[in-house]
Amino acid sequence: MNIAIVGASGAVGQELLKVLEERRFPVSSLRLFGSARSAGSGYAFGGKTVRVEQLTADSVFRDTDIVFTSAGASVSREFAQSITRHGAVMIDNSSAFRMEDGIPLVVPEINGDDALGVLQQPADRIIANPNCSTIIMALPLYAIHRLSPVRRVRVATYQAASGAGAQAMRELEEQHRQIVEGKEVTVSRFAHQLAFNVIPHIDTFTPSGYTREEMKMHNETRKIFHSADLTVSATCVRVPALRCHSEAVWVQTGQPLGTDAVRDAIARAEGCTLMDEPDNNIYPMPLMLSGKDDVYVGRIRKDLADNNELDFWCVSDQIRKGAALNAVQIAEYLLRHAPEAFNR
Ligand SMILES: NC(=O)c1ccc[n+]([C@@H]2O[C@H](COP(=O)([O-])OP(=O)(O)OC[C@H]3O[C@@H](n4cnc5c(N)ncnc54)[C@H](OP(=O)(O)O)[C@@H]3O)[C@@H](O)[C@H]2O)c1
């Protein structure tokens, strides 16, 4: 497969390089793109150094099979046409196209088949990777949904600094250094100092009072589950963890469910790992799960307020399953189910 990564120097781009290598994705050629900032820098892949090219209106993707884009929504929008013009499949990590009709929004363990439709098209083959917090919640939620339809979800997220990119992660580290050294704290990537703080504000506020990140969790979960009745009410919070998002989730189902059945369903669900032994202080935490593939689920319990509700806690590395890994799994799904689409 001839592969390209747009946004190779970023948090997601760097993870894409790792995941492609680790999973031995069949890469016959690799091109890396960025802005003028990283153009010319080199990254190791497959025993060679690949140089970053500057992405411009003249960049041509004629012989490219799959382009992973992770350079933000405006770059995806600006370059989507030139990326997909000659038949390349664009797997986009940004929010640019997620809610557009005709563009599949895919978590392969849930709705992988949705991705296959775009392969019938000669061009404009765009597949959107969902928002990281949405993917992390969707996997255990879907295991429950298969037992009894999920009607209503309330969720509070605890999102790591790296969710805002590589520079945001460095800003959190720098803030800790500045505090220890008694210096003034620099704030540029977040609305407030994140070190020793939590910030109930991710992305911009909408007129409803929810942020755009919170609305993504609502809208995207409905699209992935093909369920227009489902409502997700989210409060998204930035916490001073470096990597891995955590989420406290309250789920209302059509029928009351027992915790044993839910534990069993989550333990068997692809992409989920049950980590639920509160008596031994065993539950998922960001510190121990950085670099892991699965969504880890614990603290499963019946809700005190409603017999049709269950509560759980989940943690996953949002740069992996929330972005790079999910994107590569979409590519693997296409190769497994429609290899003929890539015979040129
Ligand atoms: N971080 C996460 O956990 C996460 C999870 C899910 C989805 N996402 C999404 O993935 C995308 C990338 O996020 P990130 O965290 O990797 O951000 P990041 O660390 O800030 O990296 C941004 C990347 O975009 C490139 N870029 C910026 N402007 C460009 C331009 N005009 N032309 C070409 N490349 C350009 C940068 O290259 P230069 O260095 O050359 O400027 C860099 O490689 C975003 O849409 C984000 O919402 C992120």
The ligand as a Gaussian input file, in Angstrom:
#p B3LYP/6-31G(d) Opt

LIG

0 1
 N       -4.181000      14.547000      20.161000
 C       -5.209000      13.731000      20.262000
 O       -5.369000      13.023000      21.267000
 C       -6.210000      13.638000      19.159000
 C       -7.167000      12.625000      19.234000
 C       -8.121000      12.513000      18.225000
 C       -8.104000      13.398000      17.169000
 N       -7.171000      14.371000      17.131000
 C       -7.201000      15.275000      15.967000
 O       -6.085000      14.988000      15.154000
 C       -5.618000      16.183000      14.544000
 C       -4.143000      16.363000      14.907000
 O       -4.029000      16.481000      16.313000
 P       -2.626000      16.423000      17.056000
 O       -2.972000      16.278000      18.478000
 O       -1.709000      15.450000      16.406000
 O       -2.087000      17.914000      16.802000
 P       -0.590000      18.456000      16.885000
 O        0.248000      17.636000      17.749000
 O       -0.726000      19.898000      17.178000
 O       -0.082000      18.275000      15.370000
 C       -0.610000      19.014000      14.309000
 C        0.019000      18.549000      13.013000
 O       -0.599000      19.250000      11.946000
 C        0.411000      19.756000      11.064000
 N       -0.040000      20.967000      10.396000
 C       -0.481000      22.112000      10.981000
 N       -0.772000      23.023000      10.015000
 C       -0.519000      22.433000       8.826000
 C       -0.629000      22.834000       7.471000
 N       -1.064000      24.062000       7.124000
 N       -0.252000      21.961000       6.498000
 C        0.186000      20.736000       6.812000
 N        0.320000      20.281000       8.077000
 C       -0.041000      21.121000       9.069000
 C        1.574000      20.030000      11.984000
 O        2.747000      20.038000      11.214000
 P        3.925000      21.132000      11.511000
 O        4.600000      20.638000      12.744000
 O        4.744000      21.062000      10.289000
 O        3.234000      22.446000      11.680000
 C        1.506000      18.821000      12.916000
 O        2.145000      17.718000      12.304000
 C       -6.549000      17.290000      15.035000
 O       -7.573000      17.487000      14.101000
 C       -7.098000      16.738000      16.329000
 O       -8.357000      17.276000      16.640000
 C       -6.223000      14.504000      18.086000

